[in-house]
Amino acid sequence: MDSIELINIIKKMLADNLTTSEREQLLDEKPMINFQSQQWKKAPKAHIQDNVVSQNILNKIMVKCRSEKQPILKNRKYYHIGYSIAATVALFIVGFWIVNNVSSSYINISAPVDDKLAITLPDSSEVWLNAASQIRYHKSFLNNREIFLEKGEAFFKVKKAHRTPFRVYFHESHIEVTGTEFNIKSENIESEITLFTGSIIFQAEEGGKELPMKPAEHIVYNAHTKSIVCTNIDINEYDWRSNKYRFTDKPLQEFIEFINRSYHVNIIIKEEKLKKLKFNGTIHKNEPLTDIIEKICISLDLNEKQENNNIILF
């Protein structure tokens, strides 16, 4: 029985449309094992480290599939059909992952367009990708710790490694890291870098001036004008991984400016003394504006009213 015939029989089994003779063919496990081995040999091995024997991986997959608990069938002689099908499906899944995530010498990872994605790199460093963001890295990452942020936003928690620096490339710029936590947002010609812990070195372009960064520093770099703006921020205010903004003793005027930018509204504080009040609290990304205004009024004992297209706090 060749591979094409076996695949057709598997499809008919999944559709519950097998003949008696076809069921008997599936009872012979040897063709199934041969088919699994052929599929594995055809699959690219770019994601497998050089010191790992691919045959060992195949053996573990097949043993694992056969050790999985199977549902009780009415006819016990068909037990191992389920085992063989499970092993074959496992190989199809592995092959699908390889084809869709390994391109030449690089592994490409993309977050869904409507959700975030957390991954662990081969060196145990961690990366969180915001929605629709994409990175790639070399298959021999342990010897070449370079990440390319193709688009979007990523938060990095880098594991220290002696003699092997960790670099992130975006646009024409890159960052060199030892062990730290930082965030990069790269869109069109503008990039934003925020350092949470440790230290990093920002270099706008190859051969350009190196700019060391300290925790709580935020850089905005324009690749077109080559301008670099560095400011200090409260790193506890926003972590997009949890979709929460946390504010501690935030001057009300600054908080309102943030809300105006985020929600494209115009909230006005009438009295100067009220602008100096401190806001403490947590708001969620995309939280209704009415809920936020209610939090402000309750926590600071204020009132609000509508005047034309403005919201007045008093």
N, C-alpha and C positions, 0 to 999 in steps of 0.2 A: 504494500500500500504506500503510494507516494504522498508527499506533503499536501498537494492540492486536494487529493481525495480525502485525506485525513481532516483537513480544514472544513471541507464540505460536510463531512459526517458530524463534526463538532457543532457546526451551525444547525444541522438538522436536529441534533440532540437538544440544543438550547431552545429550539422551536417545538420540542416534543413531537417530532415527526419522524422518528427512526423506524426502520423496518427491523424484523427479527435478525436478519443476517448482519445488518449494520451494528446492531447491539452486540452481536457475538464478536465482531471485529474490534469493537472498543474494549472488550474484555481482555484482549491481548495487550498487555501493558508495554511490551517491548517497542512496538512502532511509536507509541506515544513518547517514550523516553528518547528514542532516536530523534524524533521531531523536535523535542525540547532542546536537545544538544545542537541540532542544526541551527535553530533560531538564535541560540546564544553565540555560536561562532560567527554568524552574520552580523550581529550587533556590534557597533563601534565600541572600543574600550577606552575612549579618550578620558573618561572620568575616573578610571581605575589607576591608582598609584602604581608605579613601576615595581614596587616590592611586593605586590599582592598578586597571587596566582589566580587568574580568572576562573580556572576550573574549580577551585575551592569555593568561589562564590556560587557557581552553578550548583555544586553539590549541596551547599547549605540551603539554597532556595528550594531545591527539590525535596530535601529532608524536611524542611520546615512545612512545606505544603502537605506532605504526607502525614505529618504529625498533628495537623490542625484537626480539631474535632469536627466530624461530619454529621449531618442530620441522618437519622435512622431511615433507611430505605425499606420498602416493603419486601424487596428481594435482596437478600444480603450479598448475593454473588456480584452485585453491581457496585459494591462499596468503592473499589479502587478506581472506578470510572471517575468518581468525584475527585479523588486524589489527583489523578492524572490531569483532569481538566483544570484543577486549581493551580497545579504547577505550570501548565501551559499558559494560563492567564497571567500568572506572576511574571513569566518571561516576556509576554506581550507588554505588560505595564513597564517593566524595566527598559525594554527597547524603546517604548514611546517616550519615556523620560529622557533617554539619551538623545534621541533624534531632535527633541524639541528644546533641549537645554544645552547641548554641546555643539558649538560651531567651531570647526577647525581646532585650534589650540585653546580656545576660550570657552568658559561656561557662562552663559547668559541667564540672568534671573530678572523677572519682571513681576511687579505687584499688580494685582487686578485693578481695573480702572475705578472700582468703587469700594476698595478695601485696602487695608495695610497688610504688610507681610514681614514676618520676623524670621531671620535665618542665622545659622551658626556657620562660620567659615572654617576651613580645615585647620586653622591654627587656634581655634576656640574663640576667636573674636566674634562679636555679635553685631548684626546690622539690622536695623528696622527700616523698611522702605515704605514711604508714604504712597498713597494710591497713585497708580499709573507711573510709578518711578521704575527705573531700570539701571542695573549695574552689570558689569562683566569682570571676570578675573581669569588669570591663566590657570590651566589645569595643574601645573606644578606650583601651586600657590605657596606651599611651604618654603620653596626656594626663591620665590619672587612675589613678595607680599605687596602687590599692586592692584588697586581697585579702580575701575573706570566708571564714574557716575555719568551714564549716558544722558539721563534726563531725570527731572523731578527732585525729590528731597530724601535724604537718608541720614539716620542717626547712627553713629558708630561708637561701639564700646570695644576698644582695642586691647588685646592681650599683649603683654610685654614679651619680647623675644630678643635675646642677645644676638648682636651682629646682623640682624635682619630687620631693617626699618620697614615701617608700614606707610605706604603712600596712597593717596587718593587723587585721581586726576579728573578734572572737569573743565570744559572749555579749553583754554590754553594754559590753565593754572594747575597747581597741585599743592597738596599739603603733605608734610612729612611728620610722622608720629612715632612716639616710643610706646607709651601706654597711657590711654586717656579716653575721655568721652567728649564727643563733639558732634555738631550737626552741620550739614551742608544742604543748601537749597539752591539749585541751579536751574534757572529758567531763562530762555532766550539769551540775551547778552549780559544779564545781571546775575551775580551769585552772592549768596549770604552765608557766612561762616560764623558759627557760635561755638565757643569753647566752654565746656562745663567743668571738667577737671583735667589736671595734668598740664601739659604744654604741647603746642604744635608750632610749626613754622609754615607760614603762608608765602608762596612765591607766585606772583601774578602771571609771569610768563617765563619760559625757559631762559636761564641766564640773567633773569631780573633780580631785583633786590629782594632779599629774604626778610620777612617780617615776623618776628616771634610773637606769639599770642599768649595771654594769660587768662586764667579762668574768669568768666563773666564778661569777656570781651566779645564784641560783635562786629564783624567786618562786612561791609557791602562793597563789592567790586564790580565795576562796569567794564566789560571787555572791549567796548567800543571806544569810550573816552579814556580808558586806563585809569580812572579815578578810584581811589580807595578811601572809604570813610570808616573810621574805627570809633566805636562808642562802647560804654559800659552799660550793661543791662542787668536786670534781675532774672537770673537763669531759672528761678523757681516759678516764674509767672506762667510759662506755657510749655507744656510737653505734648506735642501733637500725637505722640504714641497713645496717650490716654484721652485725648480730645478734651482736656480740661485746662482752664486758666486759673491759676491760684494767685491771689493778690494779698499782700501783707503790708499794711500801713501805706497804701498807695494814695498819693494826693488825689482828691476827687477830680480836680481839673484834668490831670493826666489820664485818669481812668475814663472820664467822659470823652476825651479826645480819642482814646483807643476804641471806645464803643462807636463813636461817630464814623471812624474809618472802617471799622469792621461791618457795620450795618448800613452804611451810607445814609445816615440820618443827621439831623442837626439838633443836638441837645444843648441847651443853654443854661448856665448857672447864673442866676440873677445877681446875687450878692458876692462881693469879693471875699468876705470872710468864709463863705460856704465852700469856696474853691480850695481852701486849705484843709478841709476836713479829710480824715484818713479812711479809706475804704478797705475793709478786710472781708474776704469771702472767695468763693469758688463759683465759676460759671462754666458751662459746657459749651463746646463749639456748636453753633447753630441753635443755641437756646433761644426761645422766643424773646424778642425785645421787651415785650410787656412784662415778662417774668423778671428780666434784669432790672428794669426800672423799679419794679415792686421791691426787689431786694435792696436797692439803693435807698428808697424812701423809708423802708422799715428799719434798716440798720442805722441810718443816720437821721431818722425822724424828720424827713423832708416831705414835701408835697409836690405834685406835678400837675401841669395843665397843658393843653394844646393851644398854640397861637399860630394861626395860619399853618405853615408846614413845619413849625418848630415845636420842640418839647421843652417846656420851661420847668426847671427845678427851683423851688424856693422854700 
